[in-house]
């Protein structure tokens, strides 16, 4: 029930913002692309690579653009402590939408932006333990896993650059909260449809 309420809130906010500026809005599926990047979760598991899919959903106002995204990252790591060896694997998927405000830049190839959004964040970790008793030498194995789904928030900033007619390159920095909070630096391309 808790996840349903979060998803309902996300949909309501997006529809409300779109409805406020309906007269200026040009919402629709305008383009699709991908991104790769470097992700640094706020934990001891270390940094890793991430990837994602981006969809250009048009404009809410001429300066505010709407994107949908799906980001993924995963990390495996080993730890040893007090005779126990643990092998862990954590993954996270964030699916959501973000509004980006484009700063006016007359005559520049770069279009800087800042924005934020909401995402349904799905995280999972699995842990495999192997413990060797230092007195008897006996070894025991155990496994466990945990998963969580939360409503996450993100802030972002970056810039677009037209690479060719209908192909936009971008670079951005993302800070995502909930699940594993992480900082990500991504680069990618979006193919604008119909051009």
Short mmCIF file of the C-alpha atoms (twelve columns), coordinates in Angstrom:
data_MODEL
# 
_entry.id   MODEL 
# 
loop_
_atom_site.group_PDB 
_atom_site.id 
_atom_site.type_symbol 
_atom_site.label_atom_id 
_atom_site.label_alt_id 
_atom_site.label_comp_id 
_atom_site.label_asym_id 
_atom_site.label_seq_id 
_atom_site.Cartn_x 
_atom_site.Cartn_y 
_atom_site.Cartn_z 
_atom_site.pdbx_PDB_model_num 
ATOM 1   C CA . UNK A 1   0.000  0.000   0.000   1 
ATOM 2   C CA . UNK A 2   2.873  2.360   0.840   1 
ATOM 3   C CA . UNK A 3   4.395  1.946   -2.650  1 
ATOM 4   C CA . UNK A 4   1.007  2.525   -4.281  1 
ATOM 5   C CA . UNK A 5   0.658  5.835   -2.414  1 
ATOM 6   C CA . UNK A 6   4.133  6.918   -3.545  1 
ATOM 7   C CA . UNK A 7   3.413  6.021   -7.177  1 
ATOM 8   C CA . UNK A 8   0.041  7.792   -7.023  1 
ATOM 9   C CA . UNK A 9   1.744  10.911  -5.621  1 
ATOM 10  C CA . UNK A 10  4.339  10.856  -8.422  1 
ATOM 11  C CA . UNK A 11  1.674  10.601  -11.133 1 
ATOM 12  C CA . UNK A 12  -0.450 13.327  -9.520  1 
ATOM 13  C CA . UNK A 13  2.476  15.784  -9.328  1 
ATOM 14  C CA . UNK A 14  3.472  15.214  -12.964 1 
ATOM 15  C CA . UNK A 15  -0.119 15.629  -14.186 1 
ATOM 16  C CA . UNK A 16  -0.652 18.725  -12.030 1 
ATOM 17  C CA . UNK A 17  2.470  20.461  -13.377 1 
ATOM 18  C CA . UNK A 18  1.527  19.557  -16.949 1 
ATOM 19  C CA . UNK A 19  -2.025 20.848  -16.415 1 
ATOM 20  C CA . UNK A 20  -0.847 24.204  -15.010 1 
ATOM 21  C CA . UNK A 21  0.879  25.116  -18.242 1 
ATOM 22  C CA . UNK A 22  -1.275 23.214  -20.716 1 
ATOM 23  C CA . UNK A 23  -1.572 26.236  -23.004 1 
ATOM 24  C CA . UNK A 24  2.196  26.331  -23.557 1 
ATOM 25  C CA . UNK A 25  2.875  22.620  -23.195 1 
ATOM 26  C CA . UNK A 26  4.065  20.443  -26.059 1 
ATOM 27  C CA . UNK A 27  4.059  17.077  -24.301 1 
ATOM 28  C CA . UNK A 28  4.620  13.876  -26.248 1 
ATOM 29  C CA . UNK A 29  7.240  11.294  -27.138 1 
ATOM 30  C CA . UNK A 30  9.859  13.435  -28.916 1 
ATOM 31  C CA . UNK A 31  13.066 11.387  -28.685 1 
ATOM 32  C CA . UNK A 32  14.914 8.418   -27.202 1 
ATOM 33  C CA . UNK A 33  18.516 7.859   -26.154 1 
ATOM 34  C CA . UNK A 34  20.964 6.263   -23.773 1 
ATOM 35  C CA . UNK A 35  23.635 7.216   -21.273 1 
ATOM 36  C CA . UNK A 36  26.594 5.728   -19.433 1 
ATOM 37  C CA . UNK A 37  28.355 7.038   -16.399 1 
ATOM 38  C CA . UNK A 38  30.210 6.783   -13.147 1 
ATOM 39  C CA . UNK A 39  28.133 6.204   -9.981  1 
ATOM 40  C CA . UNK A 40  29.363 6.758   -6.415  1 
ATOM 41  C CA . UNK A 41  26.913 5.388   -3.790  1 
ATOM 42  C CA . UNK A 42  27.034 6.824   -0.261  1 
ATOM 43  C CA . UNK A 43  28.327 3.642   1.348   1 
ATOM 44  C CA . UNK A 44  31.424 1.550   1.732   1 
ATOM 45  C CA . UNK A 45  30.761 -0.509  -1.414  1 
ATOM 46  C CA . UNK A 46  32.784 1.807   -3.665  1 
ATOM 47  C CA . UNK A 47  32.161 3.360   -7.054  1 
ATOM 48  C CA . UNK A 48  30.854 1.604   -10.145 1 
ATOM 49  C CA . UNK A 49  29.529 2.181   -13.646 1 
ATOM 50  C CA . UNK A 50  25.914 2.878   -14.476 1 
ATOM 51  C CA . UNK A 51  23.806 3.066   -17.585 1 
ATOM 52  C CA . UNK A 52  20.386 4.316   -18.502 1 
ATOM 53  C CA . UNK A 53  17.708 5.098   -21.024 1 
ATOM 54  C CA . UNK A 54  16.324 8.609   -21.577 1 
ATOM 55  C CA . UNK A 55  13.122 9.690   -23.314 1 
ATOM 56  C CA . UNK A 56  12.484 13.298  -24.381 1 
ATOM 57  C CA . UNK A 57  8.832  14.009  -23.518 1 
ATOM 58  C CA . UNK A 58  8.668  17.549  -24.900 1 
ATOM 59  C CA . UNK A 59  8.186  20.852  -23.116 1 
ATOM 60  C CA . UNK A 60  6.009  22.063  -20.251 1 
ATOM 61  C CA . UNK A 61  6.911  25.676  -21.107 1 
ATOM 62  C CA . UNK A 62  9.429  26.841  -23.737 1 
ATOM 63  C CA . UNK A 63  12.200 26.842  -21.099 1 
ATOM 64  C CA . UNK A 64  11.145 23.763  -19.095 1 
ATOM 65  C CA . UNK A 65  11.606 20.347  -20.692 1 
ATOM 66  C CA . UNK A 66  10.339 17.000  -19.420 1 
ATOM 67  C CA . UNK A 67  12.350 13.769  -19.600 1 
ATOM 68  C CA . UNK A 68  11.611 10.213  -18.515 1 
ATOM 69  C CA . UNK A 69  14.514 8.008   -17.438 1 
ATOM 70  C CA . UNK A 70  15.467 4.541   -16.273 1 
ATOM 71  C CA . UNK A 71  18.883 4.235   -14.599 1 
ATOM 72  C CA . UNK A 72  20.671 1.051   -13.514 1 
ATOM 73  C CA . UNK A 73  23.847 0.320   -11.587 1 
ATOM 74  C CA . UNK A 74  25.226 -2.725  -9.809  1 
ATOM 75  C CA . UNK A 75  28.259 -3.537  -7.693  1 
ATOM 76  C CA . UNK A 76  29.806 -6.758  -6.341  1 
ATOM 77  C CA . UNK A 77  32.328 -6.638  -3.528  1 
ATOM 78  C CA . UNK A 78  34.027 -8.882  -0.965  1 
ATOM 79  C CA . UNK A 79  34.630 -8.300  2.727   1 
ATOM 80  C CA . UNK A 80  36.527 -10.266 5.378   1 
ATOM 81  C CA . UNK A 81  36.114 -9.808  9.118   1 
ATOM 82  C CA . UNK A 82  36.653 -12.022 12.206  1 
ATOM 83  C CA . UNK A 83  37.079 -15.216 10.195  1 
ATOM 84  C CA . UNK A 84  34.038 -14.561 7.979   1 
ATOM 85  C CA . UNK A 85  34.223 -13.919 4.246   1 
ATOM 86  C CA . UNK A 86  31.251 -12.196 2.670   1 
ATOM 87  C CA . UNK A 87  30.479 -11.769 -1.013  1 
ATOM 88  C CA . UNK A 88  27.831 -9.137  -1.686  1 
ATOM 89  C CA . UNK A 89  26.062 -7.834  -4.763  1 
ATOM 90  C CA . UNK A 90  23.868 -4.721  -4.774  1 
ATOM 91  C CA . UNK A 91  21.818 -3.341  -7.669  1 
ATOM 92  C CA . UNK A 92  19.510 -0.370  -8.046  1 
ATOM 93  C CA . UNK A 93  17.046 0.712   -10.722 1 
ATOM 94  C CA . UNK A 94  15.470 4.186   -10.733 1 
ATOM 95  C CA . UNK A 95  12.504 4.839   -13.059 1 
ATOM 96  C CA . UNK A 96  10.979 8.302   -13.162 1 
ATOM 97  C CA . UNK A 97  10.620 11.740  -14.702 1 
ATOM 98  C CA . UNK A 98  12.579 14.975  -14.383 1 
ATOM 99  C CA . UNK A 99  11.887 18.571  -15.369 1 
ATOM 100 C CA . UNK A 100 14.868 20.540  -16.709 1 
ATOM 101 C CA . UNK A 101 15.065 24.342  -16.889 1 
ATOM 102 C CA . UNK A 102 17.257 25.520  -19.782 1 
ATOM 103 C CA . UNK A 103 19.155 28.742  -19.129 1 
ATOM 104 C CA . UNK A 104 19.017 31.261  -21.985 1 
ATOM 105 C CA . UNK A 105 22.281 31.164  -23.992 1 
ATOM 106 C CA . UNK A 106 22.060 33.204  -27.180 1 
ATOM 107 C CA . UNK A 107 24.321 31.997  -29.982 1 
ATOM 108 C CA . UNK A 108 25.932 29.169  -27.970 1 
ATOM 109 C CA . UNK A 109 26.185 25.526  -29.011 1 
ATOM 110 C CA . UNK A 110 25.826 24.550  -25.356 1 
ATOM 111 C CA . UNK A 111 22.443 24.641  -23.614 1 
ATOM 112 C CA . UNK A 112 23.018 24.408  -19.831 1 
ATOM 113 C CA . UNK A 113 20.192 23.220  -17.600 1 
ATOM 114 C CA . UNK A 114 19.283 22.434  -13.998 1 
ATOM 115 C CA . UNK A 115 16.342 20.502  -12.677 1 
ATOM 116 C CA . UNK A 116 14.919 17.765  -10.551 1 
ATOM 117 C CA . UNK A 117 12.495 14.913  -10.518 1 
ATOM 118 C CA . UNK A 118 10.970 11.892  -8.849  1 
ATOM 119 C CA . UNK A 119 11.708 8.208   -9.348  1 
ATOM 120 C CA . UNK A 120 10.524 4.835   -8.191  1 
ATOM 121 C CA . UNK A 121 13.756 3.370   -6.765  1 
ATOM 122 C CA . UNK A 122 14.092 -0.428  -6.641  1 
ATOM 123 C CA . UNK A 123 17.126 -1.756  -4.772  1 
ATOM 124 C CA . UNK A 124 18.292 -5.294  -4.013  1 
ATOM 125 C CA . UNK A 125 21.288 -6.749  -2.190  1 
ATOM 126 C CA . UNK A 126 22.348 -10.376 -1.781  1 
ATOM 127 C CA . UNK A 127 24.896 -11.540 0.789   1 
ATOM 128 C CA . UNK A 128 26.764 -14.873 0.842   1 
ATOM 129 C CA . UNK A 129 28.729 -15.552 4.032   1 
ATOM 130 C CA . UNK A 130 31.334 -18.207 4.712   1 
ATOM 131 C CA . UNK A 131 32.563 -18.513 8.293   1 
ATOM 132 C CA . UNK A 132 35.434 -20.682 9.483   1 
ATOM 133 C CA . UNK A 133 35.548 -21.381 13.208  1 
ATOM 134 C CA . UNK A 134 39.140 -20.661 14.341  1 
ATOM 135 C CA . UNK A 135 38.985 -23.353 17.059  1 
ATOM 136 C CA . UNK A 136 37.372 -26.287 15.247  1 
ATOM 137 C CA . UNK A 137 38.148 -25.387 11.622  1 
ATOM 138 C CA . UNK A 138 34.531 -26.078 10.633  1 
ATOM 139 C CA . UNK A 139 33.098 -23.957 7.825   1 
ATOM 140 C CA . UNK A 140 29.491 -22.816 7.565   1 
ATOM 141 C CA . UNK A 141 27.773 -21.044 4.661   1 
ATOM 142 C CA . UNK A 142 24.821 -18.670 4.878   1 
ATOM 143 C CA . UNK A 143 22.945 -16.517 2.373   1 
ATOM 144 C CA . UNK A 144 20.539 -13.648 2.747   1 
ATOM 145 C CA . UNK A 145 19.013 -10.957 0.585   1 
ATOM 146 C CA . UNK A 146 17.090 -7.747  1.018   1 
ATOM 147 C CA . UNK A 147 15.126 -5.572  -1.356  1 
ATOM 148 C CA . UNK A 148 13.316 -2.283  -1.090  1 
ATOM 149 C CA . UNK A 149 11.175 -0.024  -3.246  1 
ATOM 150 C CA . UNK A 150 10.983 3.676   -2.402  1 
ATOM 151 C CA . UNK A 151 10.057 6.993   -3.937  1 
ATOM 152 C CA . UNK A 152 13.337 8.747   -4.702  1 
ATOM 153 C CA . UNK A 153 14.170 12.357  -5.476  1 
ATOM 154 C CA . UNK A 154 16.926 13.717  -7.688  1 
ATOM 155 C CA . UNK A 155 18.527 16.994  -8.572  1 
ATOM 156 C CA . UNK A 156 20.586 17.396  -11.702 1 
ATOM 157 C CA . UNK A 157 22.550 19.831  -13.801 1 
ATOM 158 C CA . UNK A 158 24.218 19.564  -17.156 1 
ATOM 159 C CA . UNK A 159 24.357 20.769  -20.729 1 
ATOM 160 C CA . UNK A 160 23.124 19.682  -24.157 1 
ATOM 161 C CA . UNK A 161 24.971 20.125  -27.420 1 
ATOM 162 C CA . UNK A 162 23.661 19.437  -30.932 1 
ATOM 163 C CA . UNK A 163 25.992 16.854  -32.505 1 
ATOM 164 C CA . UNK A 164 24.138 16.709  -35.830 1 
ATOM 165 C CA . UNK A 165 20.595 17.489  -36.997 1 
ATOM 166 C CA . UNK A 166 18.318 15.394  -34.803 1 
ATOM 167 C CA . UNK A 167 21.093 14.074  -32.514 1 
ATOM 168 C CA . UNK A 168 21.737 15.741  -29.148 1 
ATOM 169 C CA . UNK A 169 24.698 14.926  -26.906 1 
ATOM 170 C CA . UNK A 170 24.590 15.694  -23.189 1 
ATOM 171 C CA . UNK A 171 26.593 15.519  -20.003 1 
ATOM 172 C CA . UNK A 172 25.047 15.777  -16.550 1 
ATOM 173 C CA . UNK A 173 25.637 15.380  -12.843 1 
ATOM 174 C CA . UNK A 174 22.860 13.700  -10.835 1 
ATOM 175 C CA . UNK A 175 22.351 13.418  -7.084  1 
ATOM 176 C CA . UNK A 176 19.717 10.778  -6.263  1 
ATOM 177 C CA . UNK A 177 18.228 10.194  -2.795  1 
ATOM 178 C CA . UNK A 178 16.469 7.180   -1.287  1 
ATOM 179 C CA . UNK A 179 17.500 3.618   -1.843  1 
ATOM 180 C CA . UNK A 180 21.274 3.972   -1.996  1 
ATOM 181 C CA . UNK A 181 21.866 7.722   -2.215  1 
ATOM 182 C CA . UNK A 182 24.340 8.275   -5.022  1 
ATOM 183 C CA . UNK A 183 26.137 10.869  -7.082  1 
ATOM 184 C CA . UNK A 184 26.349 10.093  -10.799 1 
ATOM 185 C CA . UNK A 185 28.205 11.675  -13.711 1 
ATOM 186 C CA . UNK A 186 26.695 10.666  -17.063 1 
ATOM 187 C CA . UNK A 187 27.204 11.315  -20.770 1 
ATOM 188 C CA . UNK A 188 24.782 10.271  -23.466 1 
ATOM 189 C CA . UNK A 189 22.956 10.969  -26.707 1 
ATOM 190 C CA . UNK A 190 19.291 11.458  -27.604 1 
ATOM 191 C CA . UNK A 191 17.875 10.948  -31.087 1 
ATOM 192 C CA . UNK A 192 15.078 13.447  -31.726 1 
ATOM 193 C CA . UNK A 193 12.290 11.709  -33.614 1 
ATOM 194 C CA . UNK A 194 10.671 13.154  -36.705 1 
ATOM 195 C CA . UNK A 195 13.759 15.049  -37.840 1 
# 
